[in-house]
Amino acid sequence: MEELPIRSGDDVVRVRQQVRAVAAQAGLSLVDQTKVVTAASELARNALVHGGGGMACVEVVTSGHGSSGVRIGFTDEGPGIADVDLALTDGWTTGDGLGLGLSGARRLVDEFELTSKPGHGTSVVVVKWSR
């Protein structure tokens, strides 16, 4: 497992690079590599912009059926998300973006788990499986 700090835009780039390398190692197709890298980029940027920075943990995982994939966990100690359902709605945004970050990331991966408590930060874990 690779743990990567997210404190700057350069760190977001490093997360993207590590996710691409691990996704390739896990045997994901080029299309699926691109999907998981895009999701990771959105989630890393969210941790930086909305959470004030955080951590990403990237690892290869294996399912009970023998499939391999990549799991990425993001954590931050930011203000948290008051309404998770609203935050996962297409078009909803707290900033000047398109409001597709969380909902778009969720659509790009096979598993998506978001935990957040106002005042206590946010945790997002995503998994993309090889086909």
C-alpha positions as CSV (number, residue, x, y, z in Angstrom):
1,M,0.0,0.0,0.0
2,E,1.3,3.4,-1.0
3,E,0.3,6.4,1.3
4,L,0.5,9.8,-0.4
5,P,0.0,13.2,1.3
6,I,-2.3,15.7,-0.5
7,R,-1.1,19.2,0.4
8,S,-0.7,20.9,-3.0
9,G,-1.6,20.6,-6.7
10,D,1.7,18.7,-7.3
11,D,0.5,16.1,-4.8
12,V,-2.7,15.7,-6.8
13,V,-0.5,14.9,-9.8
14,R,1.5,12.4,-7.8
15,V,-1.7,10.7,-6.7
16,R,-2.8,10.4,-10.4
17,Q,0.5,9.0,-11.4
18,Q,0.5,6.4,-8.6
19,V,-3.1,5.4,-9.3
20,R,-2.3,4.9,-13.0
21,A,0.8,2.7,-12.2
22,V,-1.2,0.6,-9.7
23,A,-4.2,0.3,-12.0
24,A,-1.9,-1.0,-14.8
25,Q,-0.2,-3.4,-12.3
26,A,-3.7,-4.7,-11.4
27,G,-4.4,-5.4,-15.1
28,L,-7.1,-2.8,-15.7
29,S,-7.7,-1.9,-19.4
30,L,-6.6,1.4,-20.6
31,V,-10.2,2.7,-20.5
32,D,-10.7,1.5,-16.9
33,Q,-7.3,3.0,-16.0
34,T,-8.4,6.3,-17.3
35,K,-11.7,6.1,-15.4
36,V,-10.1,5.4,-12.1
37,V,-7.4,8.0,-12.6
38,T,-10.0,10.6,-13.4
39,A,-12.0,9.6,-10.3
40,A,-8.9,9.7,-8.1
41,S,-8.0,13.2,-9.5
42,E,-11.4,14.6,-8.6
43,L,-11.3,13.1,-5.1
44,A,-7.7,14.2,-4.4
45,R,-8.6,17.7,-5.6
46,N,-11.7,17.7,-3.3
47,A,-9.5,16.6,-0.3
48,L,-7.2,19.5,-1.1
49,V,-9.7,22.2,-1.9
50,H,-12.6,21.4,0.5
51,G,-10.7,19.4,3.2
52,G,-7.6,21.5,3.4
53,G,-5.4,18.6,2.4
54,G,-5.4,15.0,3.4
55,M,-4.0,11.5,2.5
56,A,-4.5,9.0,-0.3
57,C,-3.8,5.3,0.1
58,V,-3.5,3.3,-3.1
59,E,-3.3,-0.5,-3.3
60,V,-3.9,-3.5,-5.5
61,V,-6.8,-5.7,-4.2
62,T,-8.1,-9.1,-5.1
63,S,-11.8,-10.2,-5.0
64,G,-13.1,-13.5,-3.8
65,H,-13.6,-14.4,-7.4
66,G,-9.9,-13.9,-8.3
67,S,-10.3,-10.5,-10.0
68,S,-7.8,-7.9,-9.3
69,G,-8.4,-4.2,-9.0
70,V,-7.2,-1.0,-7.4
71,R,-8.6,0.5,-4.1
72,I,-8.0,4.1,-3.3
73,G,-8.9,5.7,0.0
74,F,-9.0,9.4,0.6
75,T,-9.2,11.1,4.0
76,D,-9.1,14.6,5.2
77,E,-9.7,16.5,8.4
78,G,-11.7,19.3,6.8
79,P,-15.1,20.6,7.7
80,G,-16.9,17.5,6.5
81,I,-20.0,17.3,4.4
82,A,-23.3,18.4,6.0
83,D,-25.6,16.7,3.5
84,V,-23.9,13.7,1.8
85,D,-27.0,12.9,-0.4
86,L,-27.1,16.5,-1.6
87,A,-23.3,16.5,-2.2
88,L,-23.7,13.4,-4.4
89,T,-26.4,15.0,-6.6
90,D,-25.3,16.0,-10.1
91,G,-25.0,19.7,-10.4
92,W,-24.7,20.5,-6.7
93,T,-21.6,22.5,-5.9
94,T,-20.1,24.5,-3.1
95,G,-17.7,26.2,-5.4
96,D,-17.5,27.4,-9.0
97,G,-17.3,23.9,-10.5
98,L,-19.8,21.9,-12.5
99,G,-21.0,19.9,-9.5
100,L,-19.9,16.6,-11.0
101,G,-16.9,15.8,-8.8
102,L,-18.4,13.4,-6.3
103,S,-21.2,12.1,-8.4
104,G,-18.9,11.8,-11.5
105,A,-16.3,10.0,-9.5
106,R,-18.9,7.6,-8.2
107,R,-20.0,6.7,-11.7
108,L,-16.4,6.1,-12.9
109,V,-15.7,3.3,-10.3
110,D,-17.3,0.0,-9.3
111,E,-17.4,0.6,-5.6
112,F,-17.8,4.0,-3.8
113,E,-18.1,4.6,-0.1
114,L,-18.3,8.1,1.4
115,T,-18.3,8.8,5.1
116,S,-18.4,12.3,6.4
117,K,-19.3,14.0,9.7
118,P,-19.5,17.8,9.9
119,G,-16.5,19.1,11.8
120,H,-14.7,15.8,11.5
121,G,-13.5,15.4,7.9
122,T,-14.4,13.1,5.1
123,S,-13.4,9.6,4.0
124,V,-14.0,8.3,0.5
125,V,-13.0,4.7,-0.6
126,V,-13.3,3.7,-4.3
127,V,-12.5,0.4,-6.0
128,K,-12.2,-0.3,-9.7
129,W,-12.0,-4.0,-10.8
130,S,-10.3,-5.4,-13.9
131,R,-12.8,-6.9,-16.4
